Amino acid sequence: MRIYGANGTTPGTQAPSARRTGGSEFSLPDAASATESRAAAAPKATATIDALLALQGVEEDPVERRRRSVRRGRGALDVLDDLKIGLLSGNFDPATVTRLRTAANELKSSSGDAGLDAVLAEIELRVEVELAKAGQF
């Protein structure tokens, strides 16, 4: 049984090829209209200020703050490990010092947990010592 129609099997016919007719040519806009300047629209500063004020009013979840602090501490330890491996292999990378500075700046915020803050302070001290040593290179 053969089905003929839009969804059936029909002998293949090719679609007519696209033909270009008319004498339209490509042209660039004239230089006079390109030099027109528009007045710059002022940024909507009130919307961004409102958003920042709204974000400041939101209480941060203590669990999320602790989780973020743990992540920062682990990141700082990873950078310290990279520094150790680089120094032991003789391939000191100056980018590691930049990463250490960034890690030290991130460790300064409080997590709200006294024990975790003490551990982060120890990590921060070690990062600061390594930064001081790296300054001697």
C-alpha positions in Angstrom: 0.0 0.0 0.0 1.5 3.3 -1.0 0.5 6.6 0.6 0.8 9.7 -1.5 0.7 13.1 0.0 2.6 15.5 2.2 3.9 12.8 4.6 3.9 9.9 2.2 6.4 8.6 -0.2 6.4 10.4 -3.4 8.9 10.4 -6.2 11.7 12.9 -5.4 11.3 16.3 -6.9 13.8 19.0 -6.5 12.9 22.4 -5.1 13.3 25.2 -7.6 16.7 26.8 -7.2 16.8 30.3 -5.9 17.2 32.8 -8.7 18.6 36.3 -8.3 16.6 38.8 -10.2 16.8 42.6 -10.3 19.8 44.9 -10.3 20.2 45.4 -6.5 23.8 46.0 -5.6 25.6 46.2 -2.3 26.3 49.7 -1.1 27.8 51.2 2.0 26.0 54.0 3.8 27.5 57.4 3.2 30.1 58.8 5.6 27.9 61.8 6.6 25.3 59.7 8.3 27.9 57.5 10.0 29.4 60.5 11.8 26.2 61.4 13.5 26.5 61.2 17.2 23.7 60.3 19.5 23.4 61.5 23.1 24.5 58.8 25.4 21.7 57.5 27.7 22.4 58.0 31.3 22.8 54.7 33.2 20.0 53.7 35.5 22.0 54.1 38.7 18.9 54.0 40.9 18.1 50.5 39.9 21.6 49.2 40.8 21.6 51.2 44.0 18.2 49.8 45.0 19.5 46.3 44.3 22.6 46.8 46.4 20.5 48.1 49.3 18.2 45.2 49.0 21.1 42.8 49.1 22.5 44.4 52.2 19.3 44.0 54.0 19.2 40.2 53.4 20.6 38.2 56.4 23.3 35.8 55.4 22.7 32.2 56.3 25.2 31.0 58.9 25.5 27.6 57.3 26.3 29.2 53.9 28.8 31.6 55.5 30.6 28.7 57.2 30.5 26.7 53.9 32.0 29.6 52.0 34.7 30.0 54.7 35.6 26.3 54.5 35.9 26.7 50.7 38.2 29.7 51.0 40.4 27.8 53.5 40.7 24.8 51.2 41.5 27.1 48.3 44.3 28.7 50.3 45.7 25.3 51.3 45.6 24.3 47.6 47.6 27.3 46.6 50.1 26.6 49.4 50.4 23.1 48.1 51.0 24.4 44.6 53.7 26.7 45.9 55.4 23.8 47.8 55.4 21.6 44.7 56.7 24.5 42.5 59.5 25.2 45.0 60.5 21.5 45.4 60.5 20.9 41.6 62.5 24.1 41.0 59.6 25.6 38.9 58.7 28.7 40.9 55.7 30.4 39.2 55.2 34.1 40.1 51.5 33.6 39.4 51.3 31.5 42.5 52.3 34.5 44.6 49.4 36.5 43.1 47.1 33.6 43.9 48.4 33.6 47.5 47.7 37.3 47.8 44.1 36.7 46.6 43.7 33.8 49.1 45.0 35.9 51.9 42.5 38.7 51.2 39.7 36.2 51.1 40.6 34.6 54.4 40.0 37.9 56.4 36.2 37.6 56.6 34.7 35.9 59.6 32.7 32.7 59.4 30.8 33.0 62.6 32.3 29.8 64.1 35.1 30.4 66.6 36.9 27.1 65.9 36.8 27.6 62.1 37.9 31.2 62.5 40.9 30.0 64.5 41.9 27.5 61.8 41.4 30.1 59.1 43.6 32.5 61.1 46.4 29.8 61.1 46.0 29.3 57.4 46.1 33.1 56.9 49.3 33.3 59.0 51.0 30.6 56.9 49.9 32.4 53.7 51.3 35.7 55.0 54.6 33.9 55.9 54.9 32.4 52.4 54.2 35.8 50.9 56.9 37.4 53.0 59.4 34.7 51.8 58.3 35.1 48.2 59.2 38.8 48.5 62.8 37.8 49.0 63.1 36.2 45.6 
